[in-house]
Amino acid sequence: MQWVQPKNGTDALIASSRRKRDIALPAALPGIAIATALARVRGNSSLLRTIIIDFRTQNLSTVAHIRQAVAAQERDQTLSQAHALKGVAGAIGAETLAATVREFEDAVRGGKESSFMELL
């Protein structure tokens, strides 16, 4: 990779994108079914790396937001955020996360508040 000093916001995004592509996809990644995820992107490991990195970046505060929605008793917001997380987790092969979020959604729908925090 050749480093070019970013001149503006666009150049910084390009440099960031290049860094993402240069990170090797590990053979195994805890919590991610790599083979399943690779099949979904037709073997494009570069694309999968980018998707996984973006997933992490975009969801750093998702659980905190879901907890806030639970605390505020905003059922629709809680379910919406959980559903979005479940969908993306399933798409990237984070099968255990997707299953746990599915269980959380069922608990919210069923009014089983005692299990919310354990699942989160």
N, C-alpha and C positions, 0 to 999 in steps of 0.2 A: 504494500500500500504506500502510495506517495502522499505525504502530508502537504496540504496547501493551507496556508493561513486563511481562515474564513474572513471575507471582507464585509459581509452583511449576513442577515438572517438566513437567506436562501443558501449561501455558501456553507453556513454552519449546518443546515439540514442535510446538504449533500455529503459533507464530511461525516456526519453522524450516520447516515445511511451506509456509507462505505465501511465504517467501523463495524456496523451490524453484519454486513456480508462477510467480513473477514473472520468472524468468530466461527470456529469449527463446531459443527453439530456433534454432540457426543453420541456414542453408541447407545448409551443408556442415560436416562434422566429421571430421577425420582419423581413419581407422580405423573409422568407423561408416557403414554404408550407410543414410543417413537415409530415403530413399524406401522401402527394404525394411522398415526398422523401423517407419516410420509406417504402412505397410500392415498390419503385424502388430497394431497397436493401433487399427486402423480410422480412421486419420487424427487421432487424439487427441494433438496435439502436447504438451499439458500433461502427459498421462500419460507420454509418451515422455521428456520432460525429467526428470520425477521418476525414472523407471526408470534413465536414464543416470546421473543424479547418485547415486542409491542404489547402482548397480553400482560406480561409482568408490569411493564411501565404504566399501562392504562388502568391496572387493577390494584395498585398499591393501597389505595384507600377504600376499595369497594366494601370490604367487610365492616369498616368503621361507618360507612354511609348506611349500610344495612342495619347496623346496630342503632344508629341514630333514628332511622325510620321505625324500628321496633319500639324504641323508647318513646317516640312521639305517637305511637299507636297508629301509624300511617300504613295500614294493611296493604293498600294498593301499591304504594311506593315500595314497600318491603318486597312484595311479590314481583314487581316489575324489575327491580334491581337484581333480585335473586335469579329470576328467569333469564335475564341477559347474561349473567355470570355463568349459569348452567349451560346455556347454548354455546358460548364461546369455549368454555372448558371442554365440552364434549367435542367440539370441532377440532381442537388442538390435541386431542388424545389424553386429556387430564380426566380419565374416567372415574377415578375415586372422588375427585373434587365434584364432578358433575353429579355423581350418585349422592354425595352428601348434600349438595344444594337441592337436589330433587327431594330428598328426605326433609330438608328444611322447609321447602315449599309446601309439602304435604302437612307438616306440623303447623305452619301458619294457616293454611286453609282449614285444618281441623281444630284450630284454636288450642293447640297443645303447647301453651306458652312455657311450661316447665322444661321443655326440651330445646327451646330456641338457643339459649346461650351455649349449651353443650355442642350443638350442631355448628354454631358459628365458630 
